[in-house]
Amino acid sequence: MKKAKSSKTVIMAAFIANLFIALVKFAVALLSASSAMLAEAIHSTADTLNQVLLFIGIKKAARKADELHPFGFSGEAYFWSFIVAIILFTSGAIFSIYEGVQKLRHPAPVAHIPVALIVLGVAMIAEAVSLRVAFKKINIERGKTGLIPYLRNSKKAELIVVFLEDTAALIGLAIAMTALLLEHFTGILFFDGLASILIGLLLAVTALFMGNETKSLIIGESADPDLLRKIRLLLLKEDSISHVIHIRSLHLGADDILLAIKAEFNPRLNSKQICNLINGIEADIRSHYPGVNKIFIEPDIFRKT
């Protein structure tokens, strides 16, 4: 529950920042007729909607298991994160590229550039604050793991989504600001349309990376190898287990791991003793690793291959 609340804090910070930024950007986009500013406004609107979808995913993932879904609804968070990636690609990337191409085909000067630059500066501050909240949470989660490996291997889809969105937003704002400055000082009506296209390409790359990672989570990823090694060592400490034949795992959600173990037990044990031992092992694993909450242990005979 505490982890869910911390993710909600990150999402809420991003939602407030993006809603404020989107409203201001739309106002300035209408005032300045800037294609880059309109692309950024659409980008922020998509991000705001995305935060709502992430909240929906967290809420739905918290539902209790039922007869039709015996393992619960933890995967809802992954599904809605994937939908976020699709929205970012369609409404953000494609629209921005389209607007940029239209601006290049029909160049027009950007009005009130100083006002637009001030708005972009304020937006960068707001996005930086939101990114700082997400990055602080990621630093706690990743420990000594590098940032890129963490993003590739993390099971917290909603945290990855917010971080990537905020990072892309800051880069997009920098592109838009650079384009408007160049147009202001050179008078060349090329940079605004180019910036819109570049922002669209940035969103496309972000959405594709995000979509690929969440797709992998939806298909089903194993638990962290280090965690599985620790569980194997814990099992081997039990004198009544002769061999750990194999351990299979599946992340149903960020903090919801299914574990299937096949092991050979001491042949002197009767069925009742094995059942009691299995129950004790399951309780021991859950006490050490709370995220592993669905455990199936099957007695078998070890055969050398």
N, C-alpha and C positions, 0 to 999 in steps of 0.2 A: 504493500500500500504506500509506503514511504517513497519507493522508487517511482510509482505512478504519479504521486503528487509532485515530485521533482520534475518529471517530464512535463506535467501540466504547467508548471511555472515557466519553463522554457518556451512552451507553445504560446502561453498567454502573453509573454513579453514580446514575442514575434508578432502576434495578432494585433496588439495595441499599436506597435510601431508601424506595421504595414497598413493598417486602416487609416491612421493619421497621414502617412506619407501618400497613400493613394488619393485621398481627397484633395490634398494640396497640389499634387502633380496634375490632376485633371483640371483643376482651376487654372493653373499656369499654362498647361498645354492648350487650353482654349484661348487664353490670352495671347500666347506667343506664337501659336500655329507651328510649334516645333514637333517634327516627326519623332525625334529622339525622346522628347519629353512625353509624348503620347505613348511611345513604346514603354517607357519607364512606368507610366501611370497604369497601363494594362498589366505590366509585370507585377506591380505592387497589389493590384486588385486580385490577380491570380494567387499571389502569396497569401493574401488575407483570406480568400476562400479556402485555400489549402489548410490554413490553421483550423478553420471550422471543421474540415473533414478529418483532421488528425484528432480533434476532440471527440468527434463521433466514433472514430476507431477505438480510442481508449475506453469510451463508455460502453461500447458494444463488446469489447474484449473482456470486460469485467463481469459479464453475465454468467450465471451459474450453468453448469452442464445440464443438458436435458436428455431425453430418450433418443432423440434424433442426432444430437451432438454430444456423445458420451465423454469426450475429452475436452469439452468446453469450447469457448469462443476466442481464445487467445489470438488466433490467426487473423481476426478482424483488423487488428492494428496493422498487420502487413498488407492486407487487401486495400485498406483505405490509403495507406502510404503509396501503394502502386497507382491508385486512382489520382493521387496528387501529382505524380510524375507525368501521367497522361495529360492532365489539365495544364501543367506547366509547359508541356511541349506544344499542345494544340493552341490554347488561348494566348500563351506568352510568346513562344518562339515563332510560330507561323505568322501570327498577326504582326509582330515586330518586323519580320523580314519583308512581309508584304508592304507595310507602311514605308519602309526604307526604300524599296524599289520604286514605289509610287512617287516618293519625294525626289528621287534621282531622275525620274522621267519628267517630272514637272517641278523643277526647282522653284522655291519661293523663300524670301528672306524670313528669318526668325525675328519676331518682334519682342521687345522688352527682355532682351537677353540678360541684363543685370538682375532682373527679378527672378528669371529662371535659374540663374547661377546661385542666387541666395537660397532658393528653394532646394536645389540639389545639395548645397552645403548642409542645410538643416536635415535633409533626408539622410545624408551620409552619417551624421551624428546619431540620428535615431536608429539607423541600421547597425551602427557600430555598437550601440548599447545593447541591442537585441542579440547581436553576434557574441558579445562578451558574456552574456548570460548562458548562451548555448555552449560556448567554448569552455567556460568554467565547469559546467556539468560534464562535458566530454573529458576534461583533464582529470576529474575525479574518477570517471569510469575507466579510462584507458591506462592509468598508472604510468608505467615506464614504456608502454607500447607506443610506437611511432604513430603520428596522426593518420597517415595514409593507410598503414596496415589496420589501424583501428576502424577506419571508415569501411574498409573492405570486409572486415571480419565481425563487426559489431552486429548484434541481433536487435538492437534498439532502433528500429526503422524510423520512428517519429523523431528521434534526436538527430539522426543523420539527415533527414529531410529538412529540418529547421536550420541546421548548420549549413548545408549546401545552399539552401535558399538565401540565407543571409549573406553568405560569401559571394554568391552570384549577384545579389542585389548591390553590394558594395562595388564590385568590379563594373557592373552595368552603370552605376552612378558616375564612376570615374570616367568611363567611356563617354557618357553623355556630356559631362562637364568639360572634358577635353575638346569634344567636337564643337560645343557652343563657344568656347574660348577661341578656337581656331577660326570659326566663322566670324566672330566679332572682330578679330584683329586683321584677318585677311580679306574679308568680304566675299570669299568664295562660297557659293551656295552648293557645296558638295558634301561637306562634313556632317551636316545634320542627318541626311539620308543614310550616309555610310555608317554613322553611329547606330542608327536604328537597326540596320542589318547585322552589325557586329553584336548588338545586344541580343538580337534574335538567335544568332549562332551560339552565343554564350548560354542562353536558356536551353537551346536544343542539346548541347553537350551535357549540361547539368542534368536535364531530364532523362537523357539516355543512360547516364551513369546511375542516377537514382533508380530508374526503372529496372536496370539490370540487377542491381543489388537487392531490391525488394522482390523481384521475380524469383531470385535464388532462395530468398527466405520463404516465399509462398510455396515453392516446390518442396522445400524441406532441407534444412542444414543441420549437420551434426553439432553436438555441443563442443565446447573448446577442448582441444586435445589435452591440454594441461589438466583440465578438470577430470577428464576420463582417466588419465594416468593416476591421479590422486585417488579416484574411486577404485581403480584396479589394485592399488597398493593397500587400500583399506580392506578390500576383500581378501587379499592374500595374507593379511595379518590374522585372519580367522583360521584357527587350527583345523576346523572341521571342513574346510574347503581344500580339496586336493589340487584342482586346476580351475582357472578362469578361462573358459573356452572362448568366449567372445563377449564384447560389450557393444551394443548398438544404441544410438541416441538420436533424438529428434527434437529440435526447437519448435514447439507448438506456438510459442510466443517468446518475448524477450526474457521473461522470468518464469517460463513454464516449459520444463524439459521432461520429455518422456525417455525413460531408460529401460532397455531390455537386456537382461544378463543371462547368459547360459554358463553354468558352472557344474563341476563334478564335486560331489560331497563325499565325505568319508563313508564307505560302504557299510560300516558298522551301525550307522544311524538308521533308525526306523522312520517311517513316513511322518509320524507325529513330531519327532525330534527335528526332522528337516523343515517341516512347516514352521515350527517355533523359531528355528534358526533363521529362516528367511524373513519372518516378521521382525526379528531383532535387527537383521542386517538392513532392512528397509528403513526402520526407525533411525538407525545409526547414520545412514546416508542422508536422510532428510534433516537430521539435526546438524550435520556438518555443512550440507549444501541445500539450503531451503528452496532454491530454484528447481531442484530435482524433486518434483512432487508426484510423478506418475512412474512407478517402478514395477517391473515385471521380472521375476527371477525364476528361471526354469532349470531344474536339476537334469543333468545329462551325463553321458559317459564320454570322457576324453579319449579321442583316438588320434594317434600320431599319424601324420600324413607323409 
